[in-house]
Amino acid sequence: MQGIRRAIRTAVRLIDDLLELARAESGQLNIRCEMTDVSQAAEEVVQDFHAQATSAGLALQVTAPPGLLADTDPARCARSSPTCCPTASSTHRTAR
């Protein structure tokens, strides 16, 4: 059942990404910048992908200092992180 839920979440993210790309190309992308704790956003991405990474023999970790703030759109920050997460330099293989 968890696999089905994960697949649905992935499909929804892909559809949302396509819609966002279409909005960006048409000039209708709304960005609301505010001070955002990007280290917290990164921690949430690690939590979201923990099971998937572990099953692939990977460990994800955040090396950003706690409370790292940036003037950015928190929704965009959270949405873009999963896209680059699998190839991020903060991944490493764990011993089995």
Buried (B, 14 or more C-beta within 10 A) or exposed (E): EEEEEEEEEEEEEEEEBEEBEEEEEEEEEEEEEEEBBBBBBBBBBBEBBEEBBEEEEBBBEBEBEEEBEBEBBBBBBBBBBBEEBEEBEEBEEEEE
